[in-house]
Amino acid sequence: MAYLFFGILLFGGVHLFSLLLPAQRDALKARLGEKLWKGLFAFISLVGLGFIVRGFLLSRSGPLAADWLYVPADWARQVTMLLVLLAFIFLAASHGRSHLKLWLRNPMSIGIALWAAGHLLSNGKRTDVYLFGTFLLVALLDIVLSMLRGKIPIYEPHLRSDVIAVIAGMVLYVIFLFGFHPYVLNLPVAG
């Protein structure tokens, strides 16, 4: 579980720093320069994700595999499938100039929140709750703080961006459903 906690600390820490301390973040960005700041942020996030994935995979065997906090409801899998599909569409909508992005205002964090909430519905193991709970917390915090700070996208929307977002989201969904989950995580969800 140490890998998982260290990954959560790195990934969640850099995101919480950026969200909760915008003045310090901006000062560090000014000191380092935009490119170096973004590179450092991305590097810490990716290293954190690497540790999270490693910790998550290790938690699938041994005593942690049987450490359940709750048993998911029978209907949870179907709801999760829908939430994750919407999550991928919203993540795709965060790029481009779509109507969805204008309507949602923060499609990336909403998508991550839906993805995490869906996984929390379907997974009751302690490590799953730590993992998906962290992502849900950071995403919800970003949504709330963005609303409080008045961050809204302003542009002329294009229907083409919405179509691309829906198609890209569906393609990512299929890749994760039939590729990543069964072959990388060894956790098939389809069928």
PyMOL commands that set and color helices and strands:
alter all, ss='L'
color gray80, all
select helices_A, chain A and resi 2-20+22-32+34-58+62-66+76-93+99-104+107-122+126-148+159-184
alter helices_A, ss='H'
color red, helices_A
deselect
rebuild
show_as cartoon
